[in-house]
Amino acid sequence: MPVLCGIHPVAEALRAGRPLDRILIAKGAGGPRLQEIIDLARRSSIPVRFEPREALERLASTSAHQGVIALGTEKKYADLDSLTAPAKLLVILDGVEDPHNLGAIIRTAHAAGADAVDPIALLF
């Protein structure tokens, strides 16, 4: 689960509509920027919880979180069966061993208009 720390990263994630599981704010923290985050979260129906500062430090692995942490949701990927029928161009990979090659293939497939890339067996 991705963790975003700090006022600006959390606010930008909310403005961009990034899928977030919940937002944690340190108890006792306040101010107009944190209130804006709370308002954005409530408009997006993202739960906001107030936790002790120590709990935020454990999640962030640092004390430099500015009193706010957002927990992102896991990305849900489509399964192969749901893609094969509507896809005009489907790229299926097998045995990719180098992550740099995978990135290059995905960028090229995207540029060519591929609807999906399915790595069957990643070996790295």
C-alpha distance (Angstrom), angle and dihedral (degrees) to the residues before:
residue distance angle dihedral
M1 . . .
P2 3.82 . .
V3 3.80 116.8 .
L4 3.81 122.0 -150.6
C5 3.79 116.4 -162.5
G6 3.76 127.9 -164.7
I7 3.77 139.8 33.9
H8 3.80 99.5 -86.8
P9 3.84 98.3 45.2
V10 3.81 92.0 47.7
A11 3.82 93.6 45.5
E12 3.81 92.1 48.5
A13 3.81 91.7 48.1
L14 3.81 89.1 53.4
R15 3.81 92.9 47.3
A16 3.82 90.7 48.9
G17 3.79 92.0 51.3
R18 3.78 93.4 -119.6
P19 3.81 110.8 172.8
L20 3.81 108.3 -102.8
D21 3.78 127.8 -179.2
R22 3.81 96.7 -155.7
I23 3.79 144.1 -32.5
L24 3.79 123.6 -123.9
I25 3.80 120.8 -156.1
A26 3.79 124.4 -171.5
K27 3.79 114.0 -110.2
G28 3.77 110.2 -106.2
A29 3.82 93.9 21.9
G30 3.77 115.8 125.2
G31 3.73 147.1 148.5
P32 3.78 138.5 118.3
R33 3.81 95.2 -73.0
L34 3.80 93.0 53.8
Q35 3.80 89.8 45.2
E36 3.81 88.9 54.0
I37 3.82 89.3 53.3
I38 3.80 90.6 49.8
D39 3.81 91.2 49.8
L40 3.82 93.1 47.5
A41 3.80 90.8 48.4
R42 3.78 93.5 50.0
R43 3.82 91.5 48.9
S44 3.81 87.9 53.1
S45 3.84 92.6 45.1
I46 3.79 91.8 -118.1
P47 3.82 112.4 149.6
V48 3.80 116.7 -115.4
R49 3.81 119.0 -155.3
F50 3.77 129.1 -174.4
E51 3.79 111.5 -139.4
P52 3.81 135.6 172.4
R53 3.80 113.1 -85.0
E54 3.83 89.7 -116.0
A55 3.82 90.6 61.9
L56 3.80 90.3 54.2
E57 3.81 90.9 48.2
R58 3.81 90.8 53.0
L59 3.81 91.9 51.2
A60 3.80 94.4 43.3
S61 3.82 94.7 40.6
T62 3.79 86.2 -138.3
S63 3.78 140.1 65.1
A64 3.82 91.6 -129.4
H65 3.82 96.0 90.4
Q66 3.84 96.7 110.9
G67 3.80 90.0 -131.8
V68 3.79 97.4 -65.4
I69 3.81 135.2 88.3
A70 3.79 129.4 174.2
L71 3.79 121.5 -156.0
G72 3.78 112.3 -148.7
T73 3.76 124.3 -144.1
E74 3.76 122.2 -114.8
K75 3.77 113.9 -99.3
K76 3.75 114.3 -109.1
Y77 3.77 113.3 -142.1
A78 3.78 124.6 -156.0
D79 3.78 118.9 -113.3
L80 3.80 121.6 -118.9
D81 3.81 95.0 -109.4
S82 3.80 92.6 59.2
L83 3.82 91.7 51.0
T84 3.79 104.7 45.5
A85 3.80 98.3 69.7
P86 3.83 100.9 49.8
A87 3.82 97.6 30.7
K88 3.79 117.6 107.1
L89 3.80 93.5 -174.0
L90 3.79 120.0 21.7
V91 3.82 120.7 177.9
I92 3.81 114.7 -155.5
L93 3.80 118.2 -169.1
D94 3.77 128.5 -163.4
G95 3.79 127.5 -172.9
V96 3.80 100.8 2.2
E97 3.80 105.5 171.6
D98 3.78 103.3 174.1
P99 3.82 120.0 65.0
H100 3.82 90.1 -152.0
N101 3.79 90.0 58.2
L102 3.80 90.1 49.0
G103 3.80 91.0 52.5
A104 3.82 91.8 48.6
I105 3.80 91.4 48.7
I106 3.80 92.7 49.5
R107 3.82 92.4 48.2
T108 3.81 91.0 48.5
A109 3.81 92.4 46.9
H110 3.81 90.1 50.0
A111 3.81 91.3 49.7
A112 3.81 90.0 49.8
G113 3.80 90.8 53.6
A114 3.80 99.5 -105.3
D115 3.78 114.0 173.1
A116 3.81 93.5 -150.6
V117 3.79 144.5 -0.9
D118 3.80 117.4 -147.4
P119 3.81 116.4 -168.3
I120 3.80 103.0 -160.4
A121 3.78 98.2 -174.5
L122 3.79 122.4 13.2
L123 3.77 112.3 -170.9
F124 3.80 102.9 -171.4
